[in-house]
Amino acid sequence: MEKQQHRLAFGTLVITSKLPDTMVHFTAEEKAAVVSLWAKVNVELVGGEVLGRLLVVYPWTQRFFDNFGNLSSESAIMGNPKVKAHGKKVLTSFGNAVKHMDDLKDTFAKLSELHCDKLHVDPENFRLLGNVLVCVLAHHFGHEFNPQVQAAFQKVVAGVASALAHRYH
């Protein structure tokens, strides 16, 4: 599989991600860092913010949510109850990645099929969403989201993006 590299800057945080092979290996320390921080995440609050930011920063992604009503401005998007509800759903699903880090491909097989076969979502959007999640976590957790924690989360979001894109290959 060809490696792709993307950069997203958020304040002083620069994120670089590479599309990994479907199988991602985590050290015990990486797992512990992810599980520990994830236990503190308010999925409803962070989920709405992550999806909202995705729709604002990458407006072309709005086409997948045309039934969400008013997405005409940043304030409309960030205050939209359907965006918040779906963001919570997305992050609840991401919580499954935290629980099943050693089996991301199987964990996301049905969602990969849905997003590929029915929704026709460009798999690049999974990587964008993961990078937005990392930015939002950095914002919410500040110094607690140190470079080691960031590296572990980058690995998880890249693994999830790869697992979600698996059906496309």
C-alpha positions, 0 to 999 in steps of 0.5 A: 500500500502506498504511504501518504503523508498529510500535515495539519497545523493547529497553533503550535501543534503540527500533525503529520500522519501516514496511512499505516498498514491495516495491522497496527502494533501498540506497545503497552505504554501506548495502550496505557496512554490512550486508555488513560486519557480516553477515560477522561474524554467527554464523548458528547462534548468532544464529539460535537466539537470534532465533527463540527470542526471537520465540517468548518475546516473542510467544508466539502465534507458537508455534502455527506450531511445534507440532511443535518439542516443549517450548516451555513456558518461556523456558529450554525454548524457548531450549534447544530444538534444533529452535528453534536449527536452524530459527533457523539456517535462517531466518538462512541465508535472511536471508543471501540477502537480504544477497547480493541486496539489490537483488532481495528480491522475487524472492529471497523469492518461493518462501518468500512462497508457502510461508508464505502458501499452505501455512503461513498465517503472518500477515505481521506476524510477518515484521516482528516477526522482523526487529525481534527480529533487529535487537535481537539484533544490537545486543546482540551487536555493541554500539557496532559496531551504530551508528545508521547500521548499525541504519538499514541493517539496519532497511531490509533487514529491512523489505524482507525482511518486505515481500518475504515478505508479497508473496504475500499482496497 
